[in-house]
Amino acid sequence: MAVPWWSHCRRWSTNRASATLLDTLRRCDGRSASSAARAAWSSRPRNEALLLSSSSSSSQINLKTFNFTSLLNRHKSRSLCPALQPRCCRTIHSDAKVEDPFTLAQKDLTSLYDDIRKELFVSKEELKSLCDYYFDGKGKAVRPMIVVLMARALNIHSNRAGDLLPGQRAIAMISEMIHTASLVHDDVIDGSDKRRGKGTINEVWGERKAILAGDFILSAASLALARIGNITVVKVLSQVIEDLVRGEFMQLGSKENGNERFKHYLEKTFKKTASLIANSCKAVSILVNSDPEVHEIAFQYGKNVGIAFQLVDDVLDFTSGASHLGKPTAADLKLGLATGPVLFACEQFPELHSMIMRRFSSDGDVDRAWEYVLQSDGVQQTNFLARRYGQEAIRHISMLRPSPERDALIRLTEMVLTRDK
Amino acid sequence: MLATSCSRLCRGTPSSRARRALSLFSGSGPSNWTKVVSDAEKIVGYPTSFMSLRCLLSDELSNVAMHVRKLVGTQHPLLSTARGFVYDNRNNLQMRGVIVLLMSKAAGPSHTASDLLAQDMVSGIYPSQRNLAEITELIHTAFLVHRGIVNLKEWTVSDGPLKDMQFGNKMAVLSGDFLLANACTGLAQLNNTKVVELISSAIGDIVQGIYYENSSNTEANGPTDGVDVATWEEQTFLSHGALLAKSCQAAMELAKHDKDSQRLAYKYGKHLSLGHKLNSDLQPFVKRSVGEPLSFSLSAAPVVFHRQIVGQERWHQQLQQAKTLRNQLDYSKLLAAVKSERGMSSTVDLCRYHGNKALEAIQAFPSSEARSALENIASAITKF
């Protein structure tokens, strides 16, 4: 990388709004307390080492980290088997037999789509087929997979058998329903005509029906949620619905100032992508364990994995060929959205600033911005940031008692970071 | 903020689509209806607009209001819906909320629950019931907005630039979703999963109702047969009645009233909504303000009755006879045809039936000023 990550921290820290950005970066900085998280990475990138040594010389960051670290220590001391953590994490990396997360979650997900289709109960056939359209078993069901693995890991952590409680199973299903409902509406908002290799609902049936289908899936999710019968769980997942809309609104505006823009981007990423995963993980923890610190572990894992997932997604929008993601690359630029790689590139090429502000709307903007991004190290820096969030996710999940599901969640984090489609 | 920006929008020309959206707000016309509702508002204390106000004043919706200005001069239905927030809300926009509040007050304080304290009540209504009334309004408004989504493929160049319609859709999707999301978080705060369940199912009902509405609207204009009266009632309950019925029931649940009170409250909400819809469908048939162009939906109740009475064949003949040279419908001819048979009087009878059923349902509640207001509202929908 041409410009080390650390130099950005320094550059930002001299700016007026630096505190906010550092706040967002702060959570990337708890590595000293967690040998487990570090051990999870067989080969640490070179400039991460740079960051580690540099940041320890920065009083500013250390001050900011202080509360965080003490909180962490509290977690450690309360953990059921702190001594086991480093060992079992090392085990993962020497032992090649860690099960593939997809395989491990499969037994709990076999009836997922059937269950969802049962929830979507309507008499009108056409509406029914619209609602079922994306629940055809061809989706990756990443969210339900994380939820069931998390639920089993938490159950074992709470001295129970791993088997899912009925409410946890319902939450896995609801997470996929909320996700799909938001996809259906997003496709109308973005005017997309293709998803998962087929025409979008709005393309096939028109916008009016697409919006109604999305609303219906959401109402069915909300109904299933209420039937779990736990009001705290209802509150946690209702927050997701609000976050999704607020995140979508945040995409409408751009900020003048580079710092604010980055913070805005990370906040939007949390609301649009990570909130659903984080709060679903939290919801399954609430059903099995009353300790708020356990809820926090679940939430933090989901949040950090979610943000890492989206950052990698934003990188792939620049680096992956059209065939891979099932959508044309630079789709975000075409929609006027400035994601991580562009924001980092803008630090090196201030010419991007005006393009970001006009949302790449002038002729040739998309191509020029694309060129700038590829010339810059925006892609590497975004990848690097994603890795930091990934480490943070691993650090949190490592506080749970070891189980095949917990280790699969660690493995999943690595897969999220290394995926190329 | 939405209001001030919207007031500037009011000079656009209403298209046919826009008129349809607007009629959802204006509802039935009799002035005594307006009077019973505004009298009722005084009984329940302060008006219900706090949660709605919070939404309107949020960054998100002020953002929409700013963007909606770009739509002035276009034909996107969102414009007229926004216009409706300013002009017609004095009549009907908060009708559902007021009824939920009156019902709460008429049922009175809880007898069983110890966690509900009578001193928390304002004007005889629990705070959670007030929140519920606002949630009911939020959901209703969200669907007014989502009803106004335009199918882009049906849009022709002569209708105006496609870009405006795309933009209008985007705003309509987002603001409707925003209202629904706020309703969801508001619901969760009521701390009662039974109520979340009831209202979520009401949202599902509305979606199905609107879906039917859309498909039967296109069928009425096409060669296929329209719905019969029983189906009309079923669909109208979904699109116009389920929310109020279930909200009234939920208001009882929030105060821990027994199953019987819940059933009666549901019944009142259901029959009142149906009566109200029949009443507003009848308006073009009973009253005719001079100079206004006559128009009504072919899925309006009197037409549905008429079609069922005269049979498909005659109805198609009458439709043909009412066609003008330019292949448009002469509504006054159709109106005369409907009036010549029992379609209109059957609709009036059905409207009275539902009004009476609503009256019957609230007789079990103790006599009070709130109950009288509910009675007045039920009577008003049977008057023309």
Interface residues (C-beta under 8 A of the other chain):
Chain A: V122 S123 K124 E126 L127 H185 V188 I189 G191 G206 E207 R208 K209 I211 L212 D215 F216 L218 S219 A220 S222 L223 L225 A226 R227 I228 G229 N230 I231 V234 K235 S238 Q239 I241 E242 L244 V245 R246 E248 F249 L252 G253
Chain B: D59 E60 N63 H67 F143 H146 I149 V150 N151 L152 K153 E154 Q166 N169 K170 V173 L174 G176 D177 F178 L180 A181 N182 C184 T185 L187 A188 Q189 N191 N192 T193 K194 V196 E197 S200 S201 I203 G204 V207 Q208 I210 Y211 Y212 N214 S215
